[in-house]
């Protein structure tokens, strides 16, 4: 199976990269580096020659450019050359929420097809950051139904996807989402029982067709982004 490098050397050394044309799930606590992970994957995908779309549901492209610049990543040059495309849905979501409140219904809840419809036809890799913004009011059954369809549509288009799910949403839907995706990683912050210091660790929960470690992997966020310790 062909692989797409994640851009995080430690992960790529362990797994060989993400299986091409499959969906990966990233969950994690606030401040664990989920968006940095997404941006680092997008940067790596562009460097590998893949046309990449980054769908953001909470921040605008300007904020993401700023985050990239803090690691000396020139994301703007990638967009200018057409390798990277940012799709901003935060404003759209706000308008939908306002409309729903005015008529007191959830007609647009869980509209995951919105993500697929926003992806240009020639896209190879996608980051969705994050899907939790579209899960309000969904029952577990509704989430499973919509999430399965999203993963199916991405696979049908042979798109390698990194889907980010925030910690609040993942507590409710994480186990359901795990059944649908090809691979999953959980980012965590914890106190090291031996040093008493806070640290970041990653759990590669699953990755089909790939040998993965059972132990947590320590990582840090430094001037170059995410790297394994």
Secondary structure in CASP SS format (residue, H / E / C, confidence):
PFRMAT SS
TARGET T0000
AUTHOR 0000-0000-0000
METHOD secondary structure of the structure
MODEL  1
X C 1.00
X C 1.00
X E 1.00
X E 1.00
X C 1.00
X C 1.00
X C 1.00
X C 1.00
X H 1.00
X H 1.00
X H 1.00
X H 1.00
X H 1.00
X H 1.00
X H 1.00
X C 1.00
X C 1.00
X E 1.00
X E 1.00
X C 1.00
X C 1.00
X C 1.00
X E 1.00
X E 1.00
X E 1.00
X E 1.00
X E 1.00
X E 1.00
X C 1.00
X C 1.00
X C 1.00
X C 1.00
X C 1.00
X H 1.00
X H 1.00
X H 1.00
X H 1.00
X H 1.00
X H 1.00
X H 1.00
X H 1.00
X H 1.00
X H 1.00
X H 1.00
X H 1.00
X H 1.00
X H 1.00
X C 1.00
X C 1.00
X C 1.00
X C 1.00
X E 1.00
X E 1.00
X E 1.00
X E 1.00
X E 1.00
X C 1.00
X C 1.00
X C 1.00
X C 1.00
X H 1.00
X H 1.00
X H 1.00
X H 1.00
X H 1.00
X H 1.00
X H 1.00
X H 1.00
X H 1.00
X C 1.00
X C 1.00
X C 1.00
X C 1.00
X C 1.00
X H 1.00
X H 1.00
X H 1.00
X H 1.00
X H 1.00
X H 1.00
X C 1.00
X C 1.00
X C 1.00
X E 1.00
X E 1.00
X E 1.00
X E 1.00
X E 1.00
X C 1.00
X H 1.00
X H 1.00
X H 1.00
X H 1.00
X H 1.00
X H 1.00
X H 1.00
X H 1.00
X H 1.00
X H 1.00
X H 1.00
X H 1.00
X H 1.00
X H 1.00
X C 1.00
X C 1.00
X C 1.00
X C 1.00
X C 1.00
X C 1.00
X C 1.00
X C 1.00
X C 1.00
X H 1.00
X H 1.00
X H 1.00
X H 1.00
X H 1.00
X C 1.00
X C 1.00
X C 1.00
X C 1.00
X C 1.00
X C 1.00
X C 1.00
X E 1.00
X E 1.00
X E 1.00
X E 1.00
X E 1.00
X C 1.00
X H 1.00
X H 1.00
X H 1.00
X H 1.00
X C 1.00
X C 1.00
X C 1.00
X C 1.00
X C 1.00
X H 1.00
X H 1.00
X H 1.00
X H 1.00
X H 1.00
X H 1.00
X H 1.00
X H 1.00
X H 1.00
X H 1.00
X H 1.00
X H 1.00
X H 1.00
X H 1.00
X H 1.00
X H 1.00
X H 1.00
X C 1.00
X C 1.00
X C 1.00
X E 1.00
X E 1.00
X E 1.00
X E 1.00
X E 1.00
X E 1.00
X E 1.00
X H 1.00
X H 1.00
X H 1.00
X H 1.00
X H 1.00
X H 1.00
X H 1.00
X H 1.00
X H 1.00
X H 1.00
X H 1.00
X H 1.00
X H 1.00
X H 1.00
X C 1.00
X C 1.00
X E 1.00
X E 1.00
X E 1.00
X E 1.00
X E 1.00
X E 1.00
X E 1.00
X E 1.00
X E 1.00
X C 1.00
X C 1.00
X C 1.00
X C 1.00
X C 1.00
X C 1.00
X E 1.00
X E 1.00
X E 1.00
X E 1.00
X E 1.00
X E 1.00
X E 1.00
X E 1.00
X E 1.00
X E 1.00
X C 1.00
X C 1.00
X C 1.00
X C 1.00
X C 1.00
X C 1.00
X C 1.00
X C 1.00
X C 1.00
X E 1.00
X E 1.00
X E 1.00
X E 1.00
X E 1.00
X E 1.00
X C 1.00
X C 1.00
X E 1.00
X E 1.00
X E 1.00
X E 1.00
X C 1.00
END
